[in-house]
């Protein structure tokens, strides 16, 4: 089985990759960068964590300008939902091209607004291939314990950058019909196609 891990550089996604590998899943990783609104540190953290996980390559998407479209043109309450759906849609295209069986994320229930059960359900409906969430029922302390055990804890430390373009109070019980209307405002299919076409495959030394 082959899985495509969406890796952010934070604690959760690296641990999700580790748990997946314990079940003999062959992994590749994909990182969505918010450059130019952040620096390259999240990508460097992701690349270093991928190396610890034993991966040879990492796919890279410079997606900051696409996230800016959500921030500028869509309801601010839906920013995180729209952003995660966008990443899954673009990752799905990469997965289908390279014969990955499913996507893998580090999401777990309740830690942030976009990880309520209602939000996770709406996010998952963005794609048609399976989505695996190995950490769904882990709490933060359990995740950090595993991160220390496998050697990604120190690599993943540092400020989170995912909310650099966010504003307002995010919604916790999103309505799928509203999400679909918000996506029409920025022609989501065109954005996904462009992001996919610009992805780079980078060897990990």
N, C-alpha and C positions, 0 to 999 in steps of 0.2 A: 504494500500500500504506500502511496505517495501523498504527502500533505504539504500544503503551502502555508507557512506560518507568517502571519502579519506581526512583524516585530517592531516595537516602538523605541526600544532603548531603556524602557522602564523595567521594574521588577517582574511584572506579571507575565508579559509575553515570553520572556526567556524561560521562565519556569514552566509555562505551558508547553514550550518546545521540548524541554527536558522530559516532562511527563509523557508527552506523545512518543518520544523516542524509546521510552521504557516499554512501549507496546509494539516495538519493531516497526514503527512508521518511518519511512524514508523522508527526510525533511529537506525543504528548501525554504528560504526566507524572503520576505518582501517588506521593504521599509518605505513609508510615505513621509517625506520631509516637508516641513513647513517653511523651508527657505523660499524667499529671502527674508521672511519675517522672524526667523530664528537663525542661529548659526548652524554649523555642520555637526555640532557635538552630539545631538541625538542619533544621527546616522553613524558616527564613530562608535558610540556606545552600542548601537545595534550590531554593527559589524564585529566588534570585539566579543559580544555575547554569542553571536552566531559562530564565531571561531571556537569558543569554549564548548559549544554544542556539537562541534565536529563538522560543521558545514563547510563546503568548498566555495560556494558562491552565495551572493545575496543580490536580489533585484532591488533597484532603487528608483523611486518616483519623486521628482521635485514637484510637489503639489501645492505649494503655498498659494500660488495665484488662483488655483481652483477653490481652495477653502475661502479665499477672499470673496469669491462670488457668493458663497453662502452667507457670509457676514454682511455683505453690502445689499443683497437683493432679496433675502429671505427673512422670515420671521425669526428674530434672534432666539426665541425659545426653542427652536428646532435645530439650532446650529450643530449640536453634537450628533443628533440623530441623522441629519443629512450628511454630515461628514463621514460617519461610519458606514452608512449605506453606499456612499460614493466609493469608499475604499474597498468594500466588498464587491461592488460591481466591477471595478477595475481589476481587482485580484481574480475574480471569476474568469475574466477574459484571458489572463495570463495562465491560470490553471487549465483552462480548456485547451489552450495552445500547446501546453507542455505535458498534457496527460496526467495532471495531478488529480487524485481521487476526491479531495475535499480541501477546504480551507480550515485553518486553525487560528483561534484568537485567545488572548489571555483574559477575556472578560470573566467576571464573577459577580454573583448577585449582590446588589445593594450597596456597593462601595461608592459609586457616583450616580448621578441622575440618569445617565444613559444606560445604566446597568440594572434598572428595575426590571422585573419580569415582563411588564408591558412594553418597555423600551426594547428589550432584547428580542421580543417577538416581532416587533415592527422592523427592526434592523435586519433580522434574518430573512424577511420576506423580500429583500432587495435582490436575492439571488435564487438560482434554481439548483445549484450543486450543494452537497451536504456541507454544513458548517459544524466543526467540532470545537467545544469549549471545555478543555480538560480541567480548568480550575473553577468551574461553575459554582461548586459548593465549598470551595476553600475560603477561609477568612484571611485577612492581611497578614496576621502573624504566622500562619501556616505557610504562606507564600514566601515570606521573608526567611523563614527557617530553611526552606528548600533552596532559596537563592544563595544563602550562606554555605550550604552543604555543597553545591555544585560549582561555586566560584564565580557567580555572576553578580553577587550582592554589591561588591565594591565598584564593579564596572557600571552598574545601573544607578548608582547614587547620583543625586543632583536634582535640580529643579525640573518639574514637568513643564513641557512647552505646548501641550495640546490645546490649551485655552488661550493662547496668545491673541487670537482674533475673536474670541468669544466675548459677548456682553449680555447683560440681563440675566434673569433667573431661568435656567433650563427647565423644560417640561419633563415631568416624570411619568405621565400617562398619555403618551402621544396617540393621536388618531391617524390611522393609516391613510384615510382619504385626504386629510389635510396635508400629510407628508407628501403625497403624490402631487397635490396642487402646488406645494412649495417647490418641488423638483421641476415643475413645468416652467417656473419663473426663470430658471437658469439653463434650460435645455440640458438636462442631466445626461442624456445619452450622448450628446456631442462632447460634453466635458469628459465623460468616461472614456470615450473612444480616443480623444486626444491624449489623455493621461496614459492610456495603455500604449499608444504608439510611441510615446517618449520614454518609456521605461528602459533602464539600462541594466545589464547583467554584469556584475563586478566580481572578480575573483578575490577570494580572501587569502591573503598571504600567510 
